[in-house]
């Protein structure tokens, strides 16, 4: 019988100069962050970094071992790190599997609200010519089920989509029938302001497990200012609708989104507390988008990126404070970034992908049959610029739209590995590119990173999260992992070894 014999420890130390594997780096206060091709990172002291790049690290040092384990260096002629990097790279790109999964149906532009920042060109309640027709809905469903993905999601948007509830019924029932016939999984969500909820609609939503997404911008004085409607009771209507929807569908079936306006900037803690008071355990701190009525009302709602970052950090501090006090709450954007920073997994968030999810992860079917790669591209069209319109359900083929030059150009313009300013950025694997926002704000789909709000915002938020994670506060580290694992932090702490 042959016995395996372990060599002495010195046998496993590199006996020659190690080789560097691809990485990027950036300063973070008095340290250096090094990040490799798959998002593995390490924080080094300045002298450690200099030793690393000069090939003078001692193989017996912890720094050497950590960098070797994370594939920043390899022993000469060893191919194992390359194979492991390739496996992790495939995992990071898992979002490309299946092509387009999310399909947005804009079933009407009619709406009873007059939101200052609304991205769409809403129309008055009686203008039914701005409703999607059954013919367009059928054609869009044909394209939905051309997608090779087994998992499909249809989101109903507007205007206020519940004003065209009969078309929603048809799309849902026909979508379920086609999904069963093609052995695909399908889910539905409706983005609604909740003004037109009825018992009949709630019964329908429950019968088909349709999720509800609404807008909640904060306390009543913020929400009513941002989202005026007849009677100035938008807040009361929303809160009442949230309660009715939860009672009928279950708490987990109802989510809310906020949009940060100039008024919001003064009240980050109050906005977070409002979500907590309304029973939500998560909040997505979203900046205002440069589309639709938000452009026309810039003097009322707009602000610069640095002001938003101050707001974001204060709001995030409040979320952490709430968790420290014993109530679990998640900030969604931080969770997305932390998942990309701390794990090898993709998130599916289309704005932080390379290439971006425009068209290849999400498609938008407008009420008039026009097709767009993102909802933001549709907003530009409603503002009079149809440059980013992919085609039309009735005058173009599926192949012309999803294999055409425009979509290929958007994909090409959102591969951060080859974009100037992104290709050499240390945070490349954590971030992404938004060709539609680049076009809207800078005039071309490639954009200019030094003057990009998207870049400045993500760069600083990533740095802020790294500072918090490595700041010596064990609770914050545990909290961030609890967000990634979707497990309340106190339950996670109970599982941790002493």
C-alpha positions in Angstrom: 0.0 0.0 0.0 1.3 3.4 -0.9 1.3 6.1 1.7 1.1 9.9 0.9 4.0 11.7 2.5 3.8 15.5 3.2 6.9 17.5 2.5 8.2 19.9 5.1 6.6 23.5 5.0 9.7 24.9 3.3 8.9 22.7 0.3 5.7 24.6 -0.4 7.2 28.1 -0.4 8.0 29.7 -3.7 11.6 29.0 -4.6 11.7 31.6 -7.3 10.2 35.0 -8.0 6.4 35.0 -8.1 4.5 36.2 -11.1 1.9 39.0 -10.8 -1.6 38.2 -12.1 -3.8 41.0 -13.6 -5.0 43.6 -11.0 -5.9 47.2 -10.7 -5.4 49.5 -7.7 -6.5 52.7 -6.1 -5.6 54.6 -3.0 -8.0 54.6 0.0 -6.9 57.0 2.7 -3.5 55.7 3.9 -3.9 52.3 2.2 -4.1 50.8 -1.3 -7.0 48.7 -2.6 -5.9 46.1 -5.1 -8.7 44.3 -7.1 -8.2 41.5 -9.6 -10.2 40.5 -12.7 -13.0 38.8 -10.8 -13.5 41.3 -8.0 -11.3 39.7 -5.3 -9.7 42.5 -3.4 -7.2 43.2 -0.6 -6.3 46.3 1.4 -2.6 46.8 1.7 -0.4 49.2 3.6 1.7 51.4 1.3 4.9 49.5 2.1 3.2 46.1 1.5 1.9 47.3 -1.8 5.4 48.4 -2.9 6.9 45.1 -1.9 4.1 43.2 -3.7 4.7 45.0 -7.1 8.5 44.8 -6.7 8.3 41.0 -6.2 9.9 41.2 -2.8 7.2 39.9 -0.5 8.3 37.0 1.7 6.5 33.8 0.9 6.1 33.2 4.6 4.2 36.5 5.2 0.5 36.7 5.7 0.3 39.3 2.9 1.8 36.9 0.4 -0.5 34.1 1.5 -3.6 36.3 1.2 -2.6 37.6 -2.2 -1.8 34.1 -3.4 -5.1 32.7 -2.1 -7.0 35.5 -3.9 -5.1 35.0 -7.1 -3.1 38.2 -7.3 0.1 36.3 -7.8 1.2 32.8 -8.7 4.2 30.6 -8.4 6.0 30.2 -11.7 4.4 27.8 -14.2 1.4 27.0 -12.0 -1.8 27.0 -14.1 -4.2 26.3 -11.2 -4.8 30.1 -10.4 -5.6 30.7 -14.0 -8.2 28.0 -14.0 -9.7 29.2 -10.8 -9.9 32.7 -12.1 -11.7 31.5 -15.2 -14.3 29.7 -13.1 -14.9 32.8 -11.0 -15.1 35.0 -14.1 -17.8 32.7 -15.5 -19.7 33.0 -12.2 -19.5 36.8 -12.4 -21.0 36.8 -15.8 -23.9 34.5 -15.0 -26.3 37.3 -15.6 -25.8 36.8 -19.4 -27.4 33.4 -19.3 -30.8 33.2 -20.8 -30.7 36.7 -22.5 -33.7 39.0 -21.7 -35.6 38.0 -18.6 -37.4 41.2 -17.5 -40.0 42.5 -19.9 -41.7 45.8 -19.1 -45.2 46.5 -20.6 -46.2 50.1 -20.6 -50.0 49.5 -20.7 -51.0 53.2 -20.5 -49.7 56.7 -20.1 -52.8 57.9 -18.2 -52.3 58.9 -14.6 -54.0 60.8 -11.8 -50.7 62.1 -10.3 -48.6 65.0 -11.5 -45.3 64.1 -10.0 -42.6 66.8 -10.4 -39.9 64.3 -11.2 -42.0 61.9 -13.3 -39.8 60.2 -15.9 -42.7 59.6 -18.3 -44.8 62.0 -20.3 -48.0 61.3 -18.5 -51.4 62.2 -19.9 -54.8 63.0 -18.4 -57.2 60.3 -17.3 -59.6 60.4 -20.2 -57.1 60.0 -23.0 -57.5 56.3 -23.7 -55.7 56.5 -27.1 -52.5 56.3 -24.9 -53.5 52.8 -23.8 -51.6 49.7 -25.2 -53.9 47.8 -27.5 -54.5 44.0 -27.3 -52.8 43.6 -30.7 -49.6 45.2 -29.3 -49.9 43.1 -26.1 -50.1 39.9 -28.1 -47.1 40.9 -30.3 -45.1 41.7 -27.2 -46.0 38.4 -25.6 -44.8 36.7 -28.8 -41.4 38.4 -28.3 -41.3 37.6 -24.5 -41.6 33.9 -25.3 -38.9 34.1 -28.0 -36.4 34.8 -25.1 -34.3 31.6 -24.5 -34.5 32.2 -20.7 -36.5 29.7 -18.7 -37.3 32.4 -16.1 -39.4 35.3 -17.2 -40.7 38.4 -15.4 -43.3 40.8 -16.7 -43.7 44.2 -15.1 -46.7 46.4 -15.8 -45.9 50.1 -15.8 -47.6 53.4 -16.8 -48.8 56.1 -16.3 -50.9 54.3 -13.8 -51.2 50.7 -15.1 -54.3 49.8 -13.1 -56.3 52.2 -15.4 -55.9 49.5 -18.0 -56.6 46.6 -15.8 -58.4 44.6 -18.4 -55.3 44.5 -20.6 -53.3 43.4 -17.5 -55.7 40.6 -17.0 -55.3 39.4 -20.5 -51.5 39.6 -20.5 -51.3 37.8 -17.2 -53.7 35.0 -18.2 -52.2 34.5 -21.6 -48.7 34.7 -20.2 -49.4 32.0 -17.7 -50.9 29.8 -20.5 -47.9 30.2 -22.7 -45.5 29.6 -19.8 -47.2 26.3 -19.0 -47.1 25.3 -22.6 -43.4 26.1 -23.0 -42.3 24.9 -19.5 -41.1 28.3 -18.4 -41.5 30.0 -15.1 -43.1 33.4 -15.2 -43.9 36.0 -12.5 -45.6 39.4 -12.6 -45.4 42.7 -10.8 -47.4 45.9 -11.2 -45.8 49.3 -10.5 -48.8 51.4 -9.2 -49.5 54.4 -7.1 -52.4 52.4 -5.5 -55.0 55.1 -6.2 -57.3 52.7 -8.1 -57.1 49.5 -5.9 -60.4 47.8 -5.6 -61.4 44.5 -4.0 -61.9 43.0 -7.4 -58.3 44.1 -8.5 -56.8 42.8 -5.2 -58.6 39.4 -5.7 -57.1 39.2 -9.2 -53.6 40.1 -8.0 -53.8 37.5 -5.3 -55.1 34.8 -7.6 -52.1 35.2 -9.9 -49.5 36.0 -7.2 -48.8 39.4 -8.8 -46.5 41.6 -6.7 -47.1 45.3 -6.1 -44.4 48.0 -6.3 -45.4 51.5 -5.3 -43.7 54.8 -4.6 -43.2 56.2 -1.1 -40.9 59.3 -1.0 -41.0 59.8 2.8 -43.3 61.5 5.3 -46.5 63.1 4.2 -45.0 66.6 3.6 -42.4 65.2 1.3 -44.6 62.7 -0.5 -47.4 65.1 -1.1 -45.0 67.8 -2.4 -43.2 65.4 -4.8 -46.4 63.6 -6.0 -49.3 66.0 -6.2 -52.8 64.7 -7.1 -56.3 66.1 -6.8 -57.1 66.6 -3.2 -53.4 66.7 -2.2 -53.8 63.3 -0.5 -51.2 61.2 -2.3 -49.5 60.2 1.0 -52.8 59.1 2.6 -53.8 57.2 -0.5 -50.5 55.4 -0.7 -50.4 54.4 2.9 -54.0 53.2 2.8 -53.2 51.3 -0.4 -50.2 49.7 1.2 -52.3 48.4 4.1 -55.0 47.1 1.8 -52.5 45.4 -0.5 -50.6 43.8 2.4 -53.9 42.5 3.9 -54.9 40.9 0.7 -51.5 39.7 -0.8 -49.2 39.4 2.2 -46.6 41.8 3.5 -43.8 40.3 1.3 -45.8 41.0 -1.9 -45.7 44.8 -1.4 -42.5 46.8 -2.0 -41.9 50.6 -2.2 -39.4 52.8 -3.9 -38.4 56.4 -3.1 -36.9 59.1 -5.4 -34.6 61.7 -3.9 -35.6 65.3 -4.7 -34.2 68.6 -3.5 -36.7 68.5 -0.6 -35.6 65.0 0.3 -32.0 66.1 0.8 -32.9 67.9 4.0 -34.6 64.9 5.7 -32.6 61.6 5.2 -33.3 60.3 8.7 -37.1 61.2 8.5 -37.4 59.3 5.1 -35.7 56.2 6.5 -37.9 56.4 9.7 -41.0 56.6 7.5 -40.2 53.4 5.8 -39.6 51.8 9.2 -42.9 53.2 10.5 -44.8 51.8 7.5 -43.4 48.3 8.2 -40.8 48.1 5.5 -37.5 46.4 6.3 -35.7 47.7 3.2 -35.2 51.0 1.4 -33.6 51.9 -1.9 -32.0 55.3 -1.7 -32.4 56.4 -5.4 -31.1 59.6 -6.9 -33.4 61.5 -9.3 -33.0 60.5 -13.0 -32.3 63.0 -15.7 -35.3 62.2 -17.8 -38.9 63.3 -18.4 -40.4 66.0 -16.2 -37.4 65.8 -13.9 -35.5 67.8 -16.6 -38.2 70.4 -16.9 -38.5 70.8 -13.1 -34.7 70.8 -12.4 -35.1 74.1 -10.5 -37.4 72.4 -8.1 -36.1 68.9 -7.8 -32.5 68.9 -9.0 -29.1 68.8 -7.2 -25.5 67.9 -7.7 -24.0 64.5 -7.1 -22.0 65.6 -4.0 -25.2 66.8 -2.3 -26.8 63.4 -3.0 -23.8 61.6 -1.6 -24.1 63.6 1.6 -27.8 62.6 1.8 -27.0 59.0 1.0 -24.3 58.7 3.8 -26.6 60.2 6.4 -29.5 58.0 5.4 -27.2 54.9 5.4 -26.0 55.9 8.9 -29.6 56.0 10.1 -30.3 52.5 8.6 -27.2 51.1 10.4 -28.4 52.8 13.6 -31.8 51.2 13.3 -30.1 47.8 13.0 -27.9 48.4 15.9 -31.0 49.2 17.9 -32.4 45.7 17.2 -34.6 46.2 14.1 -33.4 44.7 10.8 -33.4 47.0 7.8 -31.6 46.9 4.5 -30.4 49.6 2.1 -30.8 47.9 -1.2 -28.2 49.8 -3.3 -25.5 49.0 -0.6 -26.6 45.4 -0.7 -26.2 45.2 -4.4 -22.7 46.7 -4.3 -21.6 44.6 -1.3 -22.7 41.5 -3.1 -20.4 42.4 -6.0 -17.6 43.4 -3.6 -17.7 40.6 -1.1 -19.0 37.6 -3.2 -18.3 36.1 -6.6 -21.9 36.3 -7.6 -23.8 38.5 -10.1 -26.7 40.6 -8.8 -28.9 41.0 -11.9 -29.1 44.8 -11.3 -28.9 46.0 -14.9 -27.2 49.4 -14.2 -24.2 47.6 -12.6 -23.4 45.0 -15.2 -20.8 44.8 -18.0 -22.1 44.8 -20.5 -25.1 46.8 -19.2 -28.5 45.0 -19.1 -30.0 47.3 -21.7 -31.9 45.0 -24.1 -30.0 41.9 -23.1 -31.5 41.7 -19.6 -34.5 44.0 -19.9 -36.8 45.1 -22.7 -39.5 47.7 -22.7 -42.7 47.5 -24.9 -44.3 50.9 -25.0 -48.1 51.5 -25.3 -47.7 52.4 -29.0 -45.7 49.2 -29.9 -42.3 50.9 -29.9 -39.5 48.8 -28.2 -36.7 50.2 -26.1 -33.7 48.6 -24.4 -34.4 50.4 -21.1 -37.2 52.4 -19.5 -34.8 55.4 -19.5 -34.5 55.1 -23.3 -38.3 55.2 -23.5 -38.2 58.4 -21.4 -35.9 60.1 -23.9 -38.3 59.2 -26.7 -41.2 60.7 -24.7 -39.0 63.9 -24.5 -38.8 63.9 -28.3 -35.5 62.0 -28.9 -36.0 58.6 -30.3 -32.4 57.9 -31.1 -32.4 54.9 -28.7 -35.6 53.4 -30.0 -34.8 49.8 -31.0 -37.8 49.3 -33.3 -41.5 48.5 -33.3 -43.5 45.4 -32.6 -45.5 45.7 -35.8 -43.0 47.0 -38.3 -39.8 45.1 -37.2 -38.9 41.5 -36.6 -37.5 40.1 -33.3 -34.2 39.6 -35.0 -34.0 43.2 -36.3 -34.6 44.6 -32.8 -32.6 42.2 -30.6 -29.8 41.6 -33.1 -29.7 45.0 -34.7 -26.9 47.6 -34.9 -28.4 49.8 -32.2 -28.5 47.1 -29.5 -25.1 45.9 -30.5 -23.8 49.5 -30.1 -25.3 49.8 -26.6 -23.7 46.6 -25.6 -20.3 47.7 -27.0 -20.6 51.0 -25.2 -21.2 49.4 -21.9 -18.3 46.9 -21.6 -16.3 48.6 -18.8 -13.3 46.4 -19.7 -12.7 48.5 -22.8 -14.1 52.0 -21.9 -11.7 54.8 -21.3 -11.6 55.7 -17.6 -13.2 52.3 -16.7 -10.6 49.9 -18.2 -8.0 51.0 -15.7 -10.3 51.6 -12.8 -9.8 49.5 -9.7 -13.6 49.3 -9.0 -14.4 48.1 -12.5 -15.7 44.7 -11.5 -17.9 46.3 -8.8 -19.4 49.0 -11.1 -20.9 49.1 -14.6 -21.8 51.6 -17.3 -25.1 53.2 -18.3 -25.0 54.1 -22.0 -28.5 55.6 -21.9 -27.6 58.0 -19.1 -24.4 58.8 -20.8 -26.3 59.8 -23.9 -28.9 61.8 -22.0 -26.3 63.7 -19.9 -23.2 63.8 -22.0 -24.4 63.5 -25.6 -23.0 60.0 -26.5 -23.4 56.5 -25.3 -19.8 56.1 -24.3 -19.7 59.0 -21.9 -16.8 60.8 -20.2 -15.9 59.4 -16.9 -14.2 62.5 -15.3 -17.5 64.4 -15.6 -19.9 61.5 -15.2 -22.4 61.7 -12.3 -22.8 58.0 -12.5 -19.1 57.4 -12.1 -18.7 59.9 -9.3 -21.6 58.5 -7.4 -20.6 54.9 -7.6 -16.9 55.6 -6.9 -17.6 57.4 -3.7 -20.3 54.9 -2.5 -18.0 52.0 -3.0 -15.2 53.8 -1.1 -17.6 54.6 1.7 -18.8 51.0 2.0 -15.2 49.8 2.1 -14.3 52.3 4.8 -17.3 51.1 6.8 -16.6 47.4 6.3 -12.9 47.8 7.3 -13.4 50.4 9.9 -13.1 48.1 12.9 -16.8 47.9 13.8 -17.6 44.2 14.0 -21.3 44.9 14.0 -21.2 46.7 10.7 -19.3 43.8 9.1 -21.8 41.3 10.4 -24.7 43.6 9.3 -23.3 43.9 5.7 -23.1 40.1 5.5 -26.6 39.8 6.8 -27.8 42.0 4.0 -26.0 39.8 1.4 -27.4 36.6 2.9 -30.8 38.2 3.5 -30.8 37.0 7.1 -31.6 39.4 10.0 -28.3 40.4 11.6 -29.2 39.2 15.0 -29.9 35.7 13.7 -26.6 35.8 11.8 -24.7 36.8 14.9 -26.1 33.9 16.8 -24.6 31.6 14.2 -21.1 33.1 14.3 -18.5 31.4 16.4 -17.5 33.0 19.6 
